[in-house]
Amino acid sequence: MKLKHALIAAFTGVCVATPVLADLVFPALTYRTGAYAVSGIPQADGYSDYFTMLNERDGGIGGVPIKVVECETQYNTEKGVECYEKTKGLGALVYQPMSTGITYQLIPKASADGIPIHSMGYGRTSAANGKVFPYVFNYPANYWNGASAVVNHILELNNGNIKGKKIALVYHNSGYGKEPIRTLEELAKKHGFELSLLPVDHPGQEQKSQWLQIRRERPDYVTMWGWGVMNQVAIQEAANIRFPMEKFIGIWWSGSENDVIPAGDAADGYKALALHAPGMDFPLFDDMKKHVYDKGKAAGAGDQIGTILYNRGMFQAILAAEAVKVAQKMSGKKDIGPAEMRVGMENLKVDQAMFSSLGLPNFAPNLEVSCENHGGAGLVAVQQWNASAKTWSLVSDFKPTDKDVINQLIAEDSSAYAKENNITPKCM
Amino acid sequence: MSAEFYFGIEVFLNGLMAGVMYSLVALGFVLIFKASGIFNYAQGIMALFAAMTLVGFQEGQIPFAHLFNAMFGTEMHHFGWHMNAFFAIILALGVMVLFAILVEKLILKHLVNQEPIILFMATIGLAYFMEGFGDLMWGSNVKKLDVGIPQGGNFWIEENTAFLGGENFYGFYLDTLDIYATVIATILVVSLVLFSQYTKTGRALRAVADDHQAALSVGISLRTIWVIVWAIAGFVALVAGIMWGAKSGVQFSLSLIALKALPVLMLGGFTSIPGAIIGGLIIGVGEKMFEFLIGAPLLGGATENWFAYMVALVFLVFRPQGLFGEKIIERV
């Protein structure tokens, strides 16, 4: 009987003590299964592998071990919320929902619980206003920066004059896909181009109507806000109607290897926006190889290393780790909680010297976050696919976007949110 | 005639082609439902699994390589060959026959005389199992499928019809892949009809479909028939997987093509092979024409999915058994 009680006590102790409170806990709302697993797996692997490397090489951050707690969402909003509820009590420092739908649901919950959210390059765009959304960050760029970056690129290609040009937006018929519409409409007024909107229903396996319409209307450029199978089908359909690939520009979520490989050589020249550089030509990967890959500690099957979405997951982890360092320095304690993490994120500054010291020279543009600006500088580059070499390469620098239009829209949308939710905008 | 008129015809023709693609998926459902009364929830996953297996053989991928690598620390991925598409299709077909035998032995055999809902739930379980099993066997990355069928707008048709609608008309756009799919689907349906009408096994299949008990009483083996039907459904799934996989690459979303088959089945009936074809054509043309005439210009687009289900629901109200389905009369 005593043995039984001892075993129960020991088991309870293990359960209660997991994870150790001293760990820096990063819940990862991943999707390794379901319709969007193809895109979810590389991101999840990159996010996890970077933290594994920090644990192996540095013993964590500031000497405190990191614990990544994965929870499978299948890119399903309800499951994402369940994952949040299940993991928030484990000492979660920051949530990366990896889905715009989940982000929207978590904004009020996480704000009430005092846990920051980092929706990097997705989520609610107007959350860039930190005075209204103190717990939500969407640096280094948001969808409206993306919309402006597409238009800027087209302006560059046309010597600054796109009056009378036709631009078509092919978008996932969801909250995510609709995000850039308002910005594009404003930019259409400003630059005099004609915008046509072509929604594609989930999952996007059948897009014949949309591409027949594009063939009829003959737009000068097509831009795409797609995800999952929608991207692959759209690129194939564009190739089928012989739409010039160099005039087809996707958002950064429509620009991974998975999106272009199924179309084969026909995808050559396709462009997409970029938040960071592609490839593995960075010293950091030497450390990753030594401390993670060679030790057999890579997440998943280890076959996604160096892909665009793997690098993006790694970038998310890098920015989270750098924010922890800022938080540790500002609070004077190593074992930080979500409140300190939020302060760390709000005071995050990453410049090229820092990227170089991390083993990532010229990987991404400088970043500076503040209370007023949780969205960063909004610098975006353009990358292009080379089908024969099967590689992406940057074809532009990271360039600024139209702040006049974007900041106005952010102010309008965030103040409407503040009014609806009785929030008095202020810095915390 | 104006260019708009010819664009309408183009949409109509593309709707027919899209309908054939839907019918290919619906056929698999019909075959199994007709012979065993089971609504096979796993039909979409079967198409995915068949296509994954085909690409795996073509590329010389080692099955379960990731699992072995994780367990034994090895680094094996491929055998190092590239198999001819024809042989790969034959081997993939062999795997689908093996799959049919296993389904019968491990699932159906134990569920004889159970309620249809139990059998339906068994196929739900099968679908989830196959989803994970397929990923484990072949990996979850997007795979390019190339069996030599060309894709893209057909140049010949475009060039020879461009004169019809003036300078704003660029000739009819018809995807070569869709044309192939139409020919293949036609051959498939004719073969299935001939098989079921003029062969001994085909007659046995129809006997089982009409009345299980009566078929058993004259010595027809229900278990053998089920294996044959599931194997044929596996073959149809392979064809559907090839056609749809060539468009989007082989990936999990391929299993969602089953969603496109549901309104076709509701319209054409669950027990009729011609119904699956006619239903597919009506849905394909209906949704594309509605999008062209009303959806895109007046409603903001993306009307195809709900329109297909709306048409199917209207049919359900007035003709619950579908266009060609059997009317079930149960007397108390």
Interface residues (C-beta under 8 A of the other chain):
Chain A: R32 T33 G34 A35 A37 V38 I41 N173 L197 L198 P199 V200 D201 P203 Q205 E206 K208 S209 Q210 L212 Q213 R215 R216 G228 V229 Q232 V233 Q236 A239 N240 I241 R242 N258 I261 P262 G264 A266 G296 A301 G302 D303
Chain B: F7 E10 V11 N14 M17 A18 M21 H66 N69 A70 G73 E131 G132 D135 G139 S140 N141 V142 K143 K144 L145 D146 Q151 G152 G153 Y170 Y173 D175 W244 K247 S248 G249 Q251 F252 S253 L254 L256 I257 K260 E287 K288 E291 F292 G295 A296 G300 G301 A302 E304 N305
